[in-house]
């Protein structure tokens, strides 16, 4: 992996390396809420969307594009 490079010049805004735990918690919350909703309603047509169930922020605040010609070292993984 010493020669691996980013394909696209985007980086996360915060210093967090990964959002894996945040995504796991959001998925668990979504499954729990959907299961409760299915138990309340006999027909499972009224399921909620993932964006409706998650009410908290992830570790990264978003992404930004950087100029790869000015900062080529940022393309390294």
PDB file of N, CA, C and O in Angstrom:
ATOM      1  N   UNK A   1       0.819  -1.196   0.000  1.00  0.00           N
ATOM      2  CA  UNK A   1       0.000   0.000   0.000  1.00  0.00           C
ATOM      3  C   UNK A   1       0.863   1.261   0.000  1.00  0.00           C
ATOM      4  O   UNK A   1       0.337   2.362   0.164  1.00  0.00           O
ATOM      5  N   UNK A   2       2.161   1.122  -0.178  1.00  0.00           N
ATOM      6  CA  UNK A   2       3.023   2.290  -0.133  1.00  0.00           C
ATOM      7  C   UNK A   2       2.813   3.207  -1.330  1.00  0.00           C
ATOM      8  O   UNK A   2       3.164   4.385  -1.273  1.00  0.00           O
ATOM      9  N   UNK A   3       2.251   2.690  -2.401  1.00  0.00           N
ATOM     10  CA  UNK A   3       2.054   3.501  -3.588  1.00  0.00           C
ATOM     11  C   UNK A   3       0.592   3.867  -3.815  1.00  0.00           C
ATOM     12  O   UNK A   3       0.245   4.386  -4.876  1.00  0.00           O
ATOM     13  N   UNK A   4      -0.251   3.610  -2.854  1.00  0.00           N
ATOM     14  CA  UNK A   4      -1.670   3.887  -3.050  1.00  0.00           C
ATOM     15  C   UNK A   4      -1.926   5.390  -2.991  1.00  0.00           C
ATOM     16  O   UNK A   4      -1.343   6.106  -2.178  1.00  0.00           O
ATOM     17  N   UNK A   5      -2.793   5.837  -3.855  1.00  0.00           N
ATOM     18  CA  UNK A   5      -3.136   7.253  -3.965  1.00  0.00           C
ATOM     19  C   UNK A   5      -4.644   7.411  -3.976  1.00  0.00           C
ATOM     20  O   UNK A   5      -5.376   6.484  -4.323  1.00  0.00           O
ATOM     21  N   UNK A   6      -5.100   8.592  -3.592  1.00  0.00           N
ATOM     22  CA  UNK A   6      -6.519   8.913  -3.699  1.00  0.00           C
ATOM     23  C   UNK A   6      -6.868   9.129  -5.169  1.00  0.00           C
ATOM     24  O   UNK A   6      -6.075   9.682  -5.931  1.00  0.00           O
ATOM     25  N   UNK A   7      -8.040   8.696  -5.548  1.00  0.00           N
ATOM     26  CA  UNK A   7      -8.485   8.915  -6.922  1.00  0.00           C
ATOM     27  C   UNK A   7      -9.098  10.294  -7.087  1.00  0.00           C
ATOM     28  O   UNK A   7      -9.022  10.896  -8.158  1.00  0.00           O
ATOM     29  N   UNK A   8      -9.710  10.791  -6.013  1.00  0.00           N
ATOM     30  CA  UNK A   8     -10.397  12.071  -6.069  1.00  0.00           C
ATOM     31  C   UNK A   8      -9.869  12.969  -4.957  1.00  0.00           C
ATOM     32  O   UNK A   8      -9.659  12.497  -3.840  1.00  0.00           O
ATOM     33  N   UNK A   9      -9.651  14.235  -5.233  1.00  0.00           N
ATOM     34  CA  UNK A   9      -9.064  15.136  -4.235  1.00  0.00           C
ATOM     35  C   UNK A   9     -10.089  15.684  -3.235  1.00  0.00           C
ATOM     36  O   UNK A   9     -10.412  16.871  -3.267  1.00  0.00           O
ATOM     37  N   UNK A  10     -10.594  14.832  -2.361  1.00  0.00           N
ATOM     38  CA  UNK A  10     -11.531  15.239  -1.326  1.00  0.00           C
ATOM     39  C   UNK A  10     -11.016  14.775   0.024  1.00  0.00           C
ATOM     40  O   UNK A  10     -10.451  13.687   0.138  1.00  0.00           O
ATOM     41  N   UNK A  11     -11.211  15.600   1.051  1.00  0.00           N
ATOM     42  CA  UNK A  11     -10.813  15.237   2.414  1.00  0.00           C
ATOM     43  C   UNK A  11     -11.934  15.611   3.374  1.00  0.00           C
ATOM     44  O   UNK A  11     -12.738  16.500   3.094  1.00  0.00           O
ATOM     45  N   UNK A  12     -11.975  14.918   4.512  1.00  0.00           N
ATOM     46  CA  UNK A  12     -12.940  15.256   5.540  1.00  0.00           C
ATOM     47  C   UNK A  12     -12.564  16.549   6.239  1.00  0.00           C
ATOM     48  O   UNK A  12     -11.384  16.885   6.332  1.00  0.00           O
ATOM     49  N   UNK A  13     -13.551  17.273   6.728  1.00  0.00           N
ATOM     50  CA  UNK A  13     -13.293  18.573   7.337  1.00  0.00           C
ATOM     51  C   UNK A  13     -12.659  18.417   8.713  1.00  0.00           C
ATOM     52  O   UNK A  13     -11.804  19.226   9.073  1.00  0.00           O
ATOM     53  N   UNK A  14     -13.034  17.423   9.489  1.00  0.00           N
ATOM     54  CA  UNK A  14     -12.467  17.260  10.823  1.00  0.00           C
ATOM     55  C   UNK A  14     -11.318  16.264  10.796  1.00  0.00           C
ATOM     56  O   UNK A  14     -11.027  15.675   9.755  1.00  0.00           O
ATOM     57  N   UNK A  15     -10.674  16.078  11.922  1.00  0.00           N
ATOM     58  CA  UNK A  15      -9.508  15.196  11.984  1.00  0.00           C
ATOM     59  C   UNK A  15      -9.902  13.744  12.258  1.00  0.00           C
ATOM     60  O   UNK A  15      -9.022  12.914  12.483  1.00  0.00           O
ATOM     61  N   UNK A  16     -11.154  13.422  12.246  1.00  0.00           N
ATOM     62  CA  UNK A  16     -11.598  12.051  12.480  1.00  0.00           C
ATOM     63  C   UNK A  16     -11.200  11.159  11.304  1.00  0.00           C
ATOM     64  O   UNK A  16     -11.372  11.535  10.145  1.00  0.00           O
ATOM     65  N   UNK A  17     -10.678   9.997  11.605  1.00  0.00           N
ATOM     66  CA  UNK A  17     -10.240   9.082  10.557  1.00  0.00           C
ATOM     67  C   UNK A  17     -11.397   8.347   9.904  1.00  0.00           C
ATOM     68  O   UNK A  17     -11.396   8.145   8.689  1.00  0.00           O
ATOM     69  N   UNK A  18     -12.392   7.940  10.702  1.00  0.00           N
ATOM     70  CA  UNK A  18     -13.436   7.092  10.167  1.00  0.00           C
ATOM     71  C   UNK A  18     -14.781   7.436  10.814  1.00  0.00           C
ATOM     72  O   UNK A  18     -14.843   7.975  11.919  1.00  0.00           O
ATOM     73  N   UNK A  19     -15.840   7.111  10.098  1.00  0.00           N
ATOM     74  CA  UNK A  19     -17.199   7.270  10.610  1.00  0.00           C
ATOM     75  C   UNK A  19     -17.854   5.919  10.847  1.00  0.00           C
ATOM     76  O   UNK A  19     -19.079   5.826  10.925  1.00  0.00           O
ATOM     77  N   UNK A  20     -17.051   4.880  10.961  1.00  0.00           N
ATOM     78  CA  UNK A  20     -17.583   3.522  11.064  1.00  0.00           C
ATOM     79  C   UNK A  20     -18.493   3.361  12.271  1.00  0.00           C
ATOM     80  O   UNK A  20     -19.593   2.823  12.139  1.00  0.00           O
ATOM     81  N   UNK A  21     -18.063   3.815  13.449  1.00  0.00           N
ATOM     82  CA  UNK A  21     -18.895   3.661  14.648  1.00  0.00           C
ATOM     83  C   UNK A  21     -20.178   4.460  14.533  1.00  0.00           C
ATOM     84  O   UNK A  21     -21.236   3.993  14.954  1.00  0.00           O
ATOM     85  N   UNK A  22     -20.103   5.656  13.968  1.00  0.00           N
ATOM     86  CA  UNK A  22     -21.306   6.472  13.808  1.00  0.00           C
ATOM     87  C   UNK A  22     -22.301   5.794  12.875  1.00  0.00           C
ATOM     88  O   UNK A  22     -23.505   5.807  13.131  1.00  0.00           O
ATOM     89  N   UNK A  23     -21.803   5.206  11.798  1.00  0.00           N
ATOM     90  CA  UNK A  23     -22.687   4.523  10.861  1.00  0.00           C
ATOM     91  C   UNK A  23     -23.296   3.272  11.482  1.00  0.00           C
ATOM     92  O   UNK A  23     -24.455   2.952  11.218  1.00  0.00           O
ATOM     93  N   UNK A  24     -22.524   2.559  12.306  1.00  0.00           N
ATOM     94  CA  UNK A  24     -23.057   1.382  12.983  1.00  0.00           C
ATOM     95  C   UNK A  24     -24.177   1.773  13.940  1.00  0.00           C
ATOM     96  O   UNK A  24     -25.221   1.122  13.978  1.00  0.00           O
ATOM     97  N   UNK A  25     -23.960   2.840  14.715  1.00  0.00           N
ATOM     98  CA  UNK A  25     -24.985   3.289  15.655  1.00  0.00           C
ATOM     99  C   UNK A  25     -26.237   3.763  14.928  1.00  0.00           C
ATOM    100  O   UNK A  25     -27.354   3.495  15.372  1.00  0.00           O
ATOM    101  N   UNK A  26     -26.058   4.466  13.815  1.00  0.00           N
ATOM    102  CA  UNK A  26     -27.210   4.939  13.047  1.00  0.00           C
ATOM    103  C   UNK A  26     -28.002   3.767  12.471  1.00  0.00           C
ATOM    104  O   UNK A  26     -29.233   3.794  12.456  1.00  0.00           O
ATOM    105  N   UNK A  27     -27.298   2.738  11.998  1.00  0.00           N
ATOM    106  CA  UNK A  27     -27.989   1.572  11.442  1.00  0.00           C
ATOM    107  C   UNK A  27     -28.743   0.809  12.519  1.00  0.00           C
ATOM    108  O   UNK A  27     -29.860   0.344  12.293  1.00  0.00           O
ATOM    109  N   UNK A  28     -28.129   0.680  13.696  1.00  0.00           N
ATOM    110  CA  UNK A  28     -28.818   0.005  14.801  1.00  0.00           C
ATOM    111  C   UNK A  28     -30.072   0.759  15.205  1.00  0.00           C
ATOM    112  O   UNK A  28     -31.117   0.160  15.460  1.00  0.00           O
ATOM    113  N   UNK A  29     -29.956   2.080  15.260  1.00  0.00           N
ATOM    114  CA  UNK A  29     -31.111   2.888  15.635  1.00  0.00           C
ATOM    115  C   UNK A  29     -32.221   2.755  14.593  1.00  0.00           C
ATOM    116  O   UNK A  29     -33.397   2.633  14.938  1.00  0.00           O
ATOM    117  N   UNK A  30     -31.839   2.780  13.326  1.00  0.00           N
ATOM    118  CA  UNK A  30     -32.830   2.641  12.258  1.00  0.00           C
ATOM    119  C   UNK A  30     -33.529   1.291  12.337  1.00  0.00           C
ATOM    120  O   UNK A  30     -34.755   1.228  12.246  1.00  0.00           O
ATOM    121  N   UNK A  31     -32.769   0.209  12.506  1.00  0.00           N
ATOM    122  CA  UNK A  31     -33.383  -1.120  12.590  1.00  0.00           C
ATOM    123  C   UNK A  31     -34.294  -1.238  13.810  1.00  0.00           C
ATOM    124  O   UNK A  31     -35.367  -1.837  13.727  1.00  0.00           O
ATOM    125  N   UNK A  32     -33.872  -0.668  14.945  1.00  0.00           N
ATOM    126  CA  UNK A  32     -34.692  -0.733  16.153  1.00  0.00           C
ATOM    127  C   UNK A  32     -36.009   0.021  15.972  1.00  0.00           C
ATOM    128  O   UNK A  32     -37.070  -0.467  16.360  1.00  0.00           O
ATOM    129  N   UNK A  33     -35.932   1.219  15.377  1.00  0.00           N
ATOM    130  CA  UNK A  33     -37.139   2.020  15.178  1.00  0.00           C
ATOM    131  C   UNK A  33     -38.063   1.354  14.165  1.00  0.00           C
ATOM    132  O   UNK A  33     -39.281   1.353  14.342  1.00  0.00           O
ATOM    133  N   UNK A  34     -37.489   0.786  13.101  1.00  0.00           N
ATOM    134  CA  UNK A  34     -38.326   0.115  12.109  1.00  0.00           C
ATOM    135  C   UNK A  34     -38.993  -1.134  12.692  1.00  0.00           C
ATOM    136  O   UNK A  34     -40.144  -1.434  12.377  1.00  0.00           O
ATOM    137  N   UNK A  35     -38.266  -1.853  13.538  1.00  0.00           N
ATOM    138  CA  UNK A  35     -38.851  -3.040  14.161  1.00  0.00           C
ATOM    139  C   UNK A  35     -40.016  -2.650  15.068  1.00  0.00           C
ATOM    140  O   UNK A  35     -41.049  -3.319  15.078  1.00  0.00           O
ATOM    141  N   UNK A  36     -39.847  -1.564  15.833  1.00  0.00           N
ATOM    142  CA  UNK A  36     -40.939  -1.095  16.685  1.00  0.00           C
ATOM    143  C   UNK A  36     -42.126  -0.655  15.837  1.00  0.00           C
ATOM    144  O   UNK A  36     -43.276  -0.908  16.194  1.00  0.00           O
ATOM    145  N   UNK A  37     -41.851  -0.002  14.726  1.00  0.00           N
ATOM    146  CA  UNK A  37     -42.918   0.462  13.841  1.00  0.00           C
ATOM    147  C   UNK A  37     -43.673  -0.715  13.232  1.00  0.00           C
ATOM    148  O   UNK A  37     -44.894  -0.659  13.081  1.00  0.00           O
ATOM    149  N   UNK A  38     -42.951  -1.780  12.882  1.00  0.00           N
ATOM    150  CA  UNK A  38     -43.597  -2.957  12.301  1.00  0.00           C
ATOM    151  C   UNK A  38     -44.462  -3.675  13.332  1.00  0.00           C
ATOM    152  O   UNK A  38     -45.496  -4.245  12.984  1.00  0.00           O
ATOM    153  N   UNK A  39     -44.045  -3.652  14.599  1.00  0.00           N
ATOM    154  CA  UNK A  39     -44.848  -4.287  15.647  1.00  0.00           C
ATOM    155  C   UNK A  39     -46.124  -3.506  15.903  1.00  0.00           C
ATOM    156  O   UNK A  39     -47.158  -4.097  16.215  1.00  0.00           O
ATOM    157  N   UNK A  40     -46.067  -2.169  15.775  1.00  0.00           N
ATOM    158  CA  UNK A  40     -47.253  -1.337  15.996  1.00  0.00           C
ATOM    159  C   UNK A  40     -48.254  -1.489  14.857  1.00  0.00           C
ATOM    160  O   UNK A  40     -49.461  -1.589  15.081  1.00  0.00           O
ATOM    161  N   UNK A  41     -47.744  -1.504  13.653  1.00  0.00           N
ATOM    162  CA  UNK A  41     -48.596  -1.572  12.470  1.00  0.00           C
ATOM    163  C   UNK A  41     -48.469  -2.975  11.880  1.00  0.00           C
ATOM    164  O   UNK A  41     -47.365  -3.485  11.690  1.00  0.00           O
ATOM    165  N   UNK A  42     -49.603  -3.583  11.597  1.00  0.00           N
ATOM    166  CA  UNK A  42     -49.572  -4.941  11.067  1.00  0.00           C
ATOM    167  C   UNK A  42     -49.003  -4.983   9.656  1.00  0.00           C
ATOM    168  O   UNK A  42     -48.326  -5.942   9.286  1.00  0.00           O
ATOM    169  N   UNK A  43     -49.272  -3.960   8.876  1.00  0.00           N
ATOM    170  CA  UNK A  43     -48.760  -3.899   7.514  1.00  0.00           C
ATOM    171  C   UNK A  43     -47.465  -3.089   7.552  1.00  0.00           C
ATOM    172  O   UNK A  43     -47.440  -2.000   8.126  1.00  0.00           O
ATOM    173  N   UNK A  44     -46.403  -3.596   6.959  1.00  0.00           N
ATOM    174  CA  UNK A  44     -45.107  -2.951   7.039  1.00  0.00           C
ATOM    175  C   UNK A  44     -44.874  -1.877   5.998  1.00  0.00           C
ATOM    176  O   UNK A  44     -43.725  -1.634   5.626  1.00  0.00           O
ATOM    177  N   UNK A  45     -45.925  -1.222   5.509  1.00  0.00           N
ATOM    178  CA  UNK A  45     -45.760  -0.196   4.481  1.00  0.00           C
ATOM    179  C   UNK A  45     -45.375   1.158   5.050  1.00  0.00           C
ATOM    180  O   UNK A  45     -44.970   2.038   4.291  1.00  0.00           O
ATOM    181  N   UNK A  46     -45.485   1.353   6.331  1.00  0.00           N
ATOM    182  CA  UNK A  46     -45.235   2.650   6.936  1.00  0.00           C
ATOM    183  C   UNK A  46     -43.845   2.735   7.563  1.00  0.00           C
ATOM    184  O   UNK A  46     -43.675   3.334   8.624  1.00  0.00           O
ATOM    185  N   UNK A  47     -42.858   2.138   6.909  1.00  0.00           N
ATOM    186  CA  UNK A  47     -41.506   2.193   7.444  1.00  0.00           C
ATOM    187  C   UNK A  47     -40.913   3.576   7.234  1.00  0.00           C
ATOM    188  O   UNK A  47     -41.296   4.297   6.313  1.00  0.00           O
ATOM    189  N   UNK A  48     -39.978   3.934   8.095  1.00  0.00           N
ATOM    190  CA  UNK A  48     -39.382   5.260   8.021  1.00  0.00           C
ATOM    191  C   UNK A  48     -38.092   5.199   7.217  1.00  0.00           C
ATOM    192  O   UNK A  48     -37.506   4.131   7.044  1.00  0.00           O
ATOM    193  N   UNK A  49     -37.662   6.339   6.737  1.00  0.00           N
ATOM    194  CA  UNK A  49     -36.427   6.446   5.972  1.00  0.00           C
ATOM    195  C   UNK A  49     -35.242   6.614   6.924  1.00  0.00           C
ATOM    196  O   UNK A  49     -35.427   7.061   8.056  1.00  0.00           O
ATOM    197  N   UNK A  50     -34.037   6.265   6.490  1.00  0.00           N
ATOM    198  CA  UNK A  50     -32.871   6.400   7.369  1.00  0.00           C
ATOM    199  C   UNK A  50     -32.629   7.829   7.845  1.00  0.00           C
ATOM    200  O   UNK A  50     -32.226   8.032   8.990  1.00  0.00           O
ATOM    201  N   UNK A  51     -32.869   8.828   6.985  1.00  0.00           N
ATOM    202  CA  UNK A  51     -32.641  10.213   7.380  1.00  0.00           C
ATOM    203  C   UNK A  51     -33.639  10.680   8.429  1.00  0.00           C
ATOM    204  O   UNK A  51     -33.348  11.599   9.195  1.00  0.00           O
ATOM    205  N   UNK A  52     -34.803  10.061   8.472  1.00  0.00           N
ATOM    206  CA  UNK A  52     -35.804  10.445   9.454  1.00  0.00           C
ATOM    207  C   UNK A  52     -35.462   9.915  10.840  1.00  0.00           C
ATOM    208  O   UNK A  52     -35.845  10.515  11.844  1.00  0.00           O
ATOM    209  N   UNK A  53     -34.746   8.796  10.905  1.00  0.00           N
ATOM    210  CA  UNK A  53     -34.485   8.183  12.199  1.00  0.00           C
ATOM    211  C   UNK A  53     -33.242   8.726  12.873  1.00  0.00           C
ATOM    212  O   UNK A  53     -33.204   8.823  14.100  1.00  0.00           O
ATOM    213  N   UNK A  54     -32.210   9.087  12.097  1.00  0.00           N
ATOM    214  CA  UNK A  54     -30.981   9.545  12.739  1.00  0.00           C
ATOM    215  C   UNK A  54     -31.143  11.007  13.125  1.00  0.00           C
ATOM    216  O   UNK A  54     -31.494  11.846  12.297  1.00  0.00           O
ATOM    217  N   UNK A  55     -30.886  11.292  14.368  1.00  0.00           N
ATOM    218  CA  UNK A  55     -31.030  12.651  14.851  1.00  0.00           C
ATOM    219  C   UNK A  55     -29.753  13.178  15.464  1.00  0.00           C
ATOM    220  O   UNK A  55     -29.791  14.042  16.339  1.00  0.00           O
ATOM    221  N   UNK A  56     -28.627  12.669  15.015  1.00  0.00           N
ATOM    222  CA  UNK A  56     -27.366  13.142  15.566  1.00  0.00           C
ATOM    223  C   UNK A  56     -26.342  13.278  14.461  1.00  0.00           C
ATOM    224  O   UNK A  56     -26.534  12.765  13.359  1.00  0.00           O
ATOM    225  N   UNK A  57     -25.259  13.966  14.753  1.00  0.00           N
ATOM    226  CA  UNK A  57     -24.224  14.253  13.767  1.00  0.00           C
ATOM    227  C   UNK A  57     -23.184  13.157  13.752  1.00  0.00           C
ATOM    228  O   UNK A  57     -22.929  12.513  14.770  1.00  0.00           O
ATOM    229  N   UNK A  58     -22.584  12.948  12.592  1.00  0.00           N
ATOM    230  CA  UNK A  58     -21.454  12.042  12.477  1.00  0.00           C
ATOM    231  C   UNK A  58     -20.177  12.779  12.860  1.00  0.00           C
ATOM    232  O   UNK A  58     -20.185  13.990  13.080  1.00  0.00           O
ATOM    233  N   UNK A  59     -19.072  12.024  12.936  1.00  0.00           N
ATOM    234  CA  UNK A  59     -17.797  12.596  13.360  1.00  0.00           C
ATOM    235  C   UNK A  59     -17.283  13.638  12.373  1.00  0.00           C
ATOM    236  O   UNK A  59     -16.706  14.644  12.783  1.00  0.00           O
ATOM    237  N   UNK A  60     -17.486  13.410  11.087  1.00  0.00           N
ATOM    238  CA  UNK A  60     -17.042  14.365  10.084  1.00  0.00           C
ATOM    239  C   UNK A  60     -18.188  15.313   9.757  1.00  0.00           C
ATOM    240  O   UNK A  60     -19.351  14.914   9.705  1.00  0.00           O
ATOM    241  N   UNK A  61     -17.838  16.566   9.541  1.00  0.00           N
ATOM    242  CA  UNK A  61     -18.857  17.555   9.226  1.00  0.00           C
ATOM    243  C   UNK A  61     -19.120  17.669   7.739  1.00  0.00           C
ATOM    244  O   UNK A  61     -20.017  18.398   7.316  1.00  0.00           O
ATOM    245  N   UNK A  62     -18.363  16.972   6.969  1.00  0.00           N
ATOM    246  CA  UNK A  62     -18.549  17.021   5.526  1.00  0.00           C
ATOM    247  C   UNK A  62     -17.230  16.842   4.812  1.00  0.00           C
ATOM    248  O   UNK A  62     -16.235  16.436   5.412  1.00  0.00           O
ATOM    249  N   UNK A  63     -17.226  17.142   3.538  1.00  0.00           N
ATOM    250  CA  UNK A  63     -16.054  16.973   2.710  1.00  0.00           C
ATOM    251  C   UNK A  63     -15.736  18.275   2.004  1.00  0.00           C
ATOM    252  O   UNK A  63     -16.624  19.097   1.775  1.00  0.00           O
ATOM    253  N   UNK A  64     -14.465  18.466   1.657  1.00  0.00           N
ATOM    254  CA  UNK A  64     -14.098  19.603   0.833  1.00  0.00           C
ATOM    255  C   UNK A  64     -13.101  19.150  -0.221  1.00  0.00           C
ATOM    256  O   UNK A  64     -12.371  18.177  -0.036  1.00  0.00           O
ATOM    257  N   UNK A  65     -13.088  19.865  -1.309  1.00  0.00           N
ATOM    258  CA  UNK A  65     -12.189  19.557  -2.417  1.00  0.00           C
ATOM    259  C   UNK A  65     -10.932  20.405  -2.272  1.00  0.00           C
ATOM    260  O   UNK A  65     -11.022  21.604  -2.009  1.00  0.00           O
ATOM    261  N   UNK A  66      -9.767  19.797  -2.441  1.00  0.00           N
ATOM    262  CA  UNK A  66      -8.525  20.553  -2.353  1.00  0.00           C
ATOM    263  C   UNK A  66      -7.801  20.512  -3.697  1.00  0.00           C
ATOM    264  O   UNK A  66      -8.072  19.660  -4.543  1.00  0.00           O
ATOM    265  N   UNK A  67      -6.892  21.437  -3.866  1.00  0.00           N
ATOM    266  CA  UNK A  67      -6.128  21.529  -5.105  1.00  0.00           C
ATOM    267  C   UNK A  67      -4.951  20.568  -5.030  1.00  0.00           C
ATOM    268  O   UNK A  67      -4.012  20.785  -4.264  1.00  0.00           O
ATOM    269  N   UNK A  68      -5.002  19.513  -5.820  1.00  0.00           N
ATOM    270  CA  UNK A  68      -3.978  18.471  -5.768  1.00  0.00           C
ATOM    271  C   UNK A  68      -2.639  18.960  -6.306  1.00  0.00           C
ATOM    272  O   UNK A  68      -1.596  18.420  -5.936  1.00  0.00           O
ATOM    273  N   UNK A  69      -2.645  19.961  -7.162  1.00  0.00           N
ATOM    274  CA  UNK A  69      -1.377  20.462  -7.684  1.00  0.00           C
ATOM    275  C   UNK A  69      -0.609  21.256  -6.637  1.00  0.00           C
ATOM    276  O   UNK A  69       0.620  21.297  -6.679  1.00  0.00           O
ATOM    277  N   UNK A  70      -1.305  21.885  -5.702  1.00  0.00           N
ATOM    278  CA  UNK A  70      -0.641  22.656  -4.639  1.00  0.00           C
ATOM    279  C   UNK A  70      -0.221  21.758  -3.483  1.00  0.00           C
ATOM    280  O   UNK A  70       0.801  22.009  -2.846  1.00  0.00           O
ATOM    281  N   UNK A  71      -0.997  20.719  -3.208  1.00  0.00           N
ATOM    282  CA  UNK A  71      -0.718  19.823  -2.084  1.00  0.00           C
ATOM    283  C   UNK A  71      -0.724  18.367  -2.543  1.00  0.00           C
ATOM    284  O   UNK A  71      -1.672  17.644  -2.240  1.00  0.00           O
ATOM    285  N   UNK A  72       0.300  17.914  -3.263  1.00  0.00           N
ATOM    286  CA  UNK A  72       0.292  16.537  -3.761  1.00  0.00           C
ATOM    287  C   UNK A  72       0.439  15.505  -2.643  1.00  0.00           C
ATOM    288  O   UNK A  72       0.055  14.350  -2.829  1.00  0.00           O
ATOM    289  N   UNK A  73       0.981  15.888  -1.494  1.00  0.00           N
ATOM    290  CA  UNK A  73       1.136  14.936  -0.392  1.00  0.00           C
ATOM    291  C   UNK A  73      -0.209  14.543   0.218  1.00  0.00           C
ATOM    292  O   UNK A  73      -0.312  13.506   0.873  1.00  0.00           O
ATOM    293  N   UNK A  74      -1.214  15.345   0.012  1.00  0.00           N
ATOM    294  CA  UNK A  74      -2.553  15.019   0.542  1.00  0.00           C
ATOM    295  C   UNK A  74      -3.217  13.896  -0.263  1.00  0.00           C
ATOM    296  O   UNK A  74      -4.210  13.322   0.184  1.00  0.00           O
ATOM    297  N   UNK A  75      -2.683  13.583  -1.428  1.00  0.00           N
ATOM    298  CA  UNK A  75      -3.239  12.490  -2.228  1.00  0.00           C
ATOM    299  C   UNK A  75      -2.787  11.127  -1.711  1.00  0.00           C
ATOM    300  O   UNK A  75      -3.335  10.103  -2.117  1.00  0.00           O
ATOM    301  N   UNK A  76      -1.795  11.100  -0.822  1.00  0.00           N
ATOM    302  CA  UNK A  76      -1.349   9.844  -0.248  1.00  0.00           C
ATOM    303  C   UNK A  76      -2.383   9.323   0.732  1.00  0.00           C
ATOM    304  O   UNK A  76      -3.026  10.102   1.435  1.00  0.00           O
ATOM    305  N   UNK A  77      -2.544   8.014   0.780  1.00  0.00           N
ATOM    306  CA  UNK A  77      -3.481   7.417   1.735  1.00  0.00           C
ATOM    307  C   UNK A  77      -2.784   7.128   3.029  1.00  0.00           C
ATOM    308  O   UNK A  77      -3.404   6.622   3.965  1.00  0.00           O
TER     309      UNK A  77
END
